[in-house]
């Protein structure tokens, strides 16, 4: 149907757009305070970027990507997440040659073919930050600090930070042997996806959401008991830095994140709403991703959070986003001469940074005042033949009802003074 949006998509109507503008402005403001600069990447990329970057064992690559062949025979994918495109841009534009670290943030649409549900759409939007060129866990703590500070500024207080270390390739080689031994006896009771991951990336099995698989995984070994000295030191320092920043946290050994590129730090921020818990932000370190995509060996760390889910979380926590004020001035007209003058005056007001509007539907004077109320206009200007003959207008404060005659040639200065 031409009049129905595709499943998993949603219009953001004018009545709600102010909420999006508000959270986007807050995110930009906080990222700026931490020294991060905005980056914008294309809406689609070569499919191979996500296969190599996100990982072929992930649900995103296996089941959820919107992939197509363009007219030139190239395999293209609408971006399902924000990190891999930013890494591609970092490599392509040789940002690694600049002074490091490189601190970036983005606000971007993403696309995943999955079952639509509350706060999760097929066409959705992400906030994210990425830092390249710094391996110290103080940067991990800083990234977490951005997210926590952002939520705090929005009024979200009932949050829980959960952290884990998923080690490095050296740690995981030993751990994966032990994990496979544990899982091999249970493969016949695990789902097909878990069986597919068994050889390629057994840690991803920990992330399975199916209850029957979760039951079989009870008593499993966790990588925290197998991480090497370097990874242990990195994780211990992360905890120290978070304590210095007064950010409470819990260690959760089950956090492995859903993307293959993570190593060392992995974290999630959970909103503990009444009767439910949901992840509102997740991220971690990906020291091998830049090299995997074709750049020099460069450490990286970042996070992503869904804007739709964030807005739903704010709503569920009864946090109201302040509504924008209405228009400054609505010009009420009586007669053709007045209407022509209103067109001239409205443009003059707008050029002087005063938001203004006038009637375009030939309404009655009463209906014009009613409409001015509906759009929450702060003032109305009334123009008729008498006003034009006297070179004056009637200026009315719509909140107090006070009305005053103002000379037409000084109306702009008068309104600027009142605003």
Helices and strands as residue ranges (DSSP letters): H 14-33, E 37-38, E 44-46, H 47-53, H 59-59, I 60-64, E 66-69, E 75-78, H 83-92, G 95-97, E 102-111, E 123-132, H 137-154, E 159-165, H 169-184, G 187-189, H 192-200, G 202-207, H 211-216, G 223-225, H 229-244, E 250-251, E 263-273, E 276-285, H 289-292, E 300-306, H 307-316, E 329-333, H 336-351, E 356-358, H 365-374, E 379-383, H 385-389, E 392-397, E 403-407, G 408-410, H 411-418
